[in-house]
Amino acid sequence: AKVTVTLRRAEGVLAKDKGGTSDPFAQVVLGKQKFKTRVIEKSLHPEWDETFTMRFDPSADDLSLDIVLYDHDKGFIAGSSSEFLGAVSIDLSTLAVD
């Protein structure tokens, strides 16, 4: 089976940067599959409008689709890092499968 996820936007994102904003991006995780949105710089109300399609086995034990929001930080010495902002988990076993 497959599931299509469209990440439209986030609202009321926590400000994690010095200027009172964040540079949010989201990661969509299903099993070993991971997709990442683009980074929206200096925003507390990011809009991505990005769509991802993922395959899954409806009989699998763990059918958790996780969407995790991070603040992208550009590090000068160690490269870039990400700070956790929030997450939601959706149990795909509760959805009807065609």
C-alpha contacts under 8 A as a table, 3 or more apart, distances in Angstrom:
res1	aa1	res2	aa2	distance
1	A	55	R	5.70
1	A	56	F	5.44
1	A	57	D	6.09
1	A	58	P	6.67
1	A	97	V	7.09
1	A	98	D	7.65
2	K	53	T	6.75
2	K	54	M	5.43
2	K	55	R	4.12
2	K	56	F	5.72
3	V	53	T	5.70
3	V	54	M	5.39
3	V	55	R	6.38
3	V	56	F	7.61
4	T	51	T	6.91
4	T	52	F	5.68
4	T	53	T	4.27
4	T	54	M	6.37
5	V	51	T	5.57
5	V	52	F	5.29
5	V	53	T	6.30
6	T	49	D	6.44
6	T	50	E	5.54
6	T	51	T	4.17
6	T	52	F	6.40
7	L	48	W	6.26
7	L	49	D	5.43
7	L	50	E	5.40
7	L	51	T	6.34
8	R	47	E	5.81
8	R	48	W	5.33
8	R	49	D	4.10
8	R	50	E	6.59
9	R	45	H	6.99
9	R	46	P	5.49
9	R	47	E	4.15
9	R	48	W	5.69
9	R	49	D	6.77
10	A	13	V	6.80
10	A	44	L	7.82
10	A	45	H	5.54
10	A	46	P	5.58
10	A	47	E	6.69
11	E	44	L	6.53
11	E	45	H	4.62
11	E	46	P	7.06
12	G	44	L	5.74
12	G	45	H	6.15
13	V	22	S	7.52
13	V	24	P	7.98
13	V	43	S	7.93
13	V	44	L	4.64
13	V	45	H	6.41
13	V	85	L	7.45
14	L	21	T	7.52
14	L	22	S	7.05
14	L	44	L	6.75
14	L	85	L	6.72
15	A	20	G	5.19
15	A	21	T	4.44
15	A	22	S	5.12
15	A	44	L	6.80
16	K	20	G	6.84
16	K	21	T	6.25
16	K	22	S	5.33
16	K	71	D	7.08
17	D	20	G	5.71
17	D	21	T	5.48
17	D	22	S	5.41
17	D	23	D	7.98
18	K	21	T	7.31
21	T	42	K	5.11
21	T	43	S	5.58
21	T	44	L	5.92
22	S	41	E	6.82
22	S	42	K	5.13
22	S	43	S	5.57
22	S	44	L	6.22
22	S	71	D	5.74
22	S	72	H	7.58
23	D	39	V	6.13
23	D	40	I	5.43
23	D	41	E	4.25
23	D	42	K	5.10
23	D	43	S	6.12
23	D	70	Y	7.98
23	D	71	D	5.05
23	D	72	H	5.26
23	D	73	D	7.29
24	P	39	V	5.64
24	P	40	I	5.60
24	P	41	E	6.83
24	P	42	K	7.96
24	P	43	S	7.11
24	P	44	L	7.81
24	P	46	P	6.94
24	P	69	L	6.70
24	P	70	Y	5.50
24	P	71	D	4.49
24	P	72	H	6.07
25	F	36	K	7.20
25	F	37	T	5.63
25	F	38	R	5.95
25	F	39	V	4.71
25	F	40	I	6.51
25	F	69	L	5.88
25	F	70	Y	5.53
25	F	71	D	6.47
25	F	72	H	6.98
26	A	36	K	5.78
26	A	37	T	5.43
26	A	38	R	7.84
26	A	67	I	6.58
26	A	68	V	5.49
26	A	69	L	4.45
26	A	70	Y	6.13
27	Q	34	K	6.76
27	Q	35	F	5.62
27	Q	36	K	4.39
27	Q	37	T	6.47
27	Q	66	D	7.96
27	Q	67	I	5.68
27	Q	68	V	5.21
27	Q	69	L	6.51
27	Q	70	Y	7.92
28	V	34	K	5.64
28	V	35	F	5.14
28	V	36	K	6.29
28	V	65	L	7.20
28	V	66	D	5.76
28	V	67	I	4.61
28	V	68	V	6.58
29	V	32	K	7.19
29	V	33	Q	5.72
29	V	34	K	4.59
29	V	35	F	6.62
29	V	65	L	5.84
29	V	66	D	5.09
29	V	67	I	6.43
30	L	33	Q	5.24
30	L	34	K	6.63
30	L	54	M	7.42
30	L	56	F	7.82
30	L	63	L	7.41
30	L	64	S	6.41
30	L	65	L	4.88
30	L	66	D	6.53
31	G	62	D	7.66
31	G	63	L	7.69
31	G	64	S	7.64
31	G	65	L	7.84
33	Q	54	M	7.34
35	F	52	F	7.23
37	T	48	W	6.96
37	T	50	E	6.83
38	R	48	W	7.28
39	V	72	H	7.04
40	I	43	S	6.45
40	I	46	P	6.01
40	I	47	E	7.65
40	I	48	W	7.82
43	S	46	P	5.63
56	F	60	A	7.91
56	F	63	L	7.83
57	D	60	A	5.43
58	P	63	L	7.40
58	P	93	S	6.94
58	P	97	V	7.81
60	A	63	L	6.42
63	L	91	D	5.74
63	L	92	L	5.27
63	L	93	S	6.13
64	S	89	S	6.24
64	S	90	I	5.61
64	S	91	D	4.74
64	S	92	L	6.10
65	L	89	S	5.61
65	L	90	I	5.03
65	L	91	D	6.34
65	L	92	L	6.74
66	D	87	A	7.05
66	D	88	V	5.84
66	D	89	S	4.43
66	D	90	I	6.35
67	I	87	A	5.58
67	I	88	V	5.36
67	I	89	S	6.38
68	V	84	F	7.71
68	V	85	L	7.67
68	V	86	G	5.96
68	V	87	A	4.25
68	V	88	V	6.56
69	L	84	F	6.36
69	L	85	L	5.26
69	L	86	G	5.19
69	L	87	A	5.90
70	Y	82	S	5.85
70	Y	83	E	5.31
70	Y	84	F	4.61
70	Y	85	L	5.01
70	Y	86	G	7.14
71	D	82	S	5.45
71	D	83	E	4.98
71	D	84	F	6.46
71	D	85	L	6.49
72	H	80	S	7.28
72	H	81	S	6.21
72	H	82	S	4.68
72	H	83	E	6.61
73	D	80	S	5.66
73	D	81	S	5.27
73	D	82	S	5.70
73	D	83	E	7.39
74	K	79	G	6.48
74	K	80	S	4.40
74	K	81	S	6.48
75	G	78	A	5.69
75	G	79	G	4.77
75	G	80	S	4.67
75	G	81	S	6.66
76	F	79	G	5.98
76	F	80	S	7.71
91	D	94	T	5.97
91	D	95	L	7.84
92	L	95	L	5.38
93	S	96	A	7.79
